[in-house]
Amino acid sequence: MALFINSLVLFGKVDVKSAGVFSLFTGLLQTFIATWLVIGASSAEMFGYASIYLFAFTYLYVGVTFLFDLDGRGVGWFSLFVSISAVFYAVIAFTTGDVMGAVTWLFWSLLWGLFFMGMGLGRQIDGLTARVAFVLAWLTLIIPALFGLANLMTPLYGVMWWAASGTAILYFGLTMWRQRRLVEVTQ
């Protein structure tokens, strides 16, 4: 839900400080859960659990930045590190045959890359970033969590996920093309 709420901040629909509280709460919870899971975990388990910290520290950093009205460049540059880390997780997922997981990590790498470009480099891409964050909140986090909790991860879910992912890729491409055209027109 934190990514969904933060996408609404970029759309101008949710107050920054309000979203900051939720991001901070989410980051603290994820940090606690990740730390609980890594205690006594095997090396292979620890590698998977450590990925939770990428999200947790992002939400903590965003939450503090929002609440204290800090310059977002630090979050942007941190997002570059996380984007690169997400590519590494995607490669590992591909090599282990988890194609859906790999594509999910590539989606997240794209999103963190957009946060880097917007916040770290100051590019005016909030509209694009908001759309990608909104779609990925539902496609890669909320819907999979609901289906998983309801024990509905069936082959049909996989077909639906791939169809939705393909649609998302087309939507992202169209949105990026429009963003580029808008920049060209205003120059």
C-alpha positions in Angstrom: 0.0 0.0 0.0 2.9 2.4 0.6 3.9 2.4 -3.0 0.3 3.0 -4.0 0.0 5.9 -1.6 3.3 7.4 -2.7 2.2 7.2 -6.3 -0.8 9.3 -5.3 1.5 11.9 -3.8 3.1 12.2 -7.2 -0.3 12.7 -8.7 -1.0 15.4 -6.1 -3.9 13.4 -4.5 -2.3 12.7 -1.1 -0.5 15.0 1.3 3.2 14.5 1.5 3.4 14.4 5.3 0.5 12.0 5.5 2.2 9.6 3.0 5.4 10.1 5.0 3.9 8.7 8.1 2.6 5.6 6.2 6.0 5.2 4.4 7.8 5.4 7.8 5.5 2.9 9.4 5.9 0.5 6.4 9.7 0.8 6.4 9.9 0.2 10.1 7.6 -2.9 9.8 9.6 -4.3 6.9 12.9 -3.7 8.7 11.6 -5.6 11.7 10.3 -8.5 9.6 13.6 -8.7 7.5 15.7 -8.7 10.6 13.5 -11.3 12.3 13.8 -13.5 9.2 17.6 -13.2 8.7 18.3 -14.3 12.2 19.4 -17.9 11.9 18.7 -18.1 8.2 20.9 -20.0 5.8 23.0 -18.1 3.2 20.5 -18.8 0.5 17.6 -17.7 2.7 19.5 -14.6 3.8 20.0 -13.5 0.2 16.3 -13.6 -0.4 15.3 -12.0 2.9 17.9 -9.2 2.5 16.0 -8.0 -0.5 13.3 -6.8 1.9 15.8 -4.2 3.2 15.8 -2.6 -0.3 12.1 -1.7 0.1 12.4 -1.1 3.9 15.2 1.5 3.7 13.6 3.1 0.7 10.3 3.6 2.6 12.2 4.8 5.7 14.2 7.3 3.7 11.1 8.5 1.8 9.1 8.8 5.0 11.8 10.9 6.8 12.2 13.0 3.7 8.5 13.6 3.4 8.0 14.3 7.1 10.9 16.7 7.5 10.6 18.3 4.1 14.1 17.3 3.2 15.8 17.6 -0.2 14.9 14.4 -2.1 18.2 14.1 -3.9 19.5 11.6 -1.3 16.5 9.4 -1.9 17.1 9.7 -5.6 20.8 8.6 -5.4 19.9 5.8 -3.0 17.4 4.7 -5.6 20.2 4.3 -8.1 21.9 1.8 -5.8 18.6 0.0 -5.3 17.8 -0.1 -9.0 21.2 -1.7 -9.7 20.7 -4.2 -6.9 17.2 -5.0 -8.3 18.9 -5.9 -11.7 21.2 -8.3 -9.8 18.2 -9.9 -8.1 16.5 -10.2 -11.6 19.6 -11.9 -13.0 19.7 -14.4 -10.1 15.9 -15.1 -10.6 16.4 -15.7 -14.3 19.3 -18.1 -13.7 17.1 -20.1 -11.2 14.2 -20.3 -13.7 12.0 -17.8 -11.9 11.0 -15.7 -14.9 8.1 -14.1 -13.3 10.2 -13.1 -10.3 12.9 -11.8 -12.7 10.5 -9.6 -14.6 9.1 -8.3 -11.3 12.6 -7.3 -10.3 13.1 -5.6 -13.6 9.9 -3.7 -13.1 11.1 -2.5 -9.7 14.5 -1.6 -11.1 12.7 0.6 -13.7 10.7 2.3 -10.9 13.8 2.9 -8.7 15.6 4.2 -11.8 12.8 6.7 -12.4 13.1 7.8 -8.8 16.8 8.3 -9.4 16.2 10.4 -12.5 13.4 12.4 -10.9 14.7 13.0 -7.4 18.5 12.4 -7.9 18.9 14.2 -11.3 16.0 16.6 -11.0 14.3 15.5 -14.3 10.7 16.6 -14.5 9.2 13.1 -14.8 6.8 13.0 -11.8 3.8 12.2 -14.1 5.6 9.2 -15.6 6.9 8.0 -12.3 3.5 8.3 -10.7 1.9 6.2 -13.5 4.6 3.5 -13.2 4.4 3.4 -9.4 0.6 3.2 -9.5 0.6 0.3 -11.9 3.4 -1.6 -10.2 1.9 -1.2 -6.8 -1.1 -3.2 -8.0 0.7 -5.5 -10.5 3.7 -6.6 -8.4 2.6 -6.1 -4.8 -1.0 -5.7 -3.9 -2.7 -8.2 -6.3 0.0 -10.9 -5.9 -0.2 -10.5 -2.1 -4.0 -10.9 -2.1 -3.9 -13.9 -4.4 -1.1 -15.5 -2.4 -2.9 -14.9 0.9 -6.1 -16.4 -0.5 -4.1 -19.4 -1.8 -5.1 -18.6 -5.4 -1.7 -18.8 -7.1 -2.9 -21.1 -9.9 -1.7 -21.4 -13.5 -4.6 -19.1 -14.4 -3.1 -16.5 -12.2 0.1 -16.8 -14.1 -1.6 -16.3 -17.4 -3.4 -13.2 -16.0 -0.2 -11.8 -14.6 1.7 -12.2 -17.9 -1.2 -10.5 -19.8 -1.3 -7.7 -17.3 2.5 -7.4 -17.4 2.4 -7.1 -21.2 -0.2 -4.5 -21.0 1.8 -2.6 -18.4 4.9 -2.7 -20.6 2.8 -1.2 -23.5 1.4 1.4 -21.2 4.8 2.4 -19.9 6.2 2.6 -23.4 3.3 4.8 -24.5 3.6 7.0 -21.4 7.4 7.4 -22.0 6.8 8.2 -25.6 4.2 10.9 -24.7 6.6 12.3 -22.0 9.4 12.5 -24.6 7.0 14.2 -27.1 5.9 16.7 -24.5 9.5 17.6 -23.7 10.2 18.0 -27.4 7.2 20.3 -27.9 8.1 22.5 -25.0 11.7 23.0 -26.1 
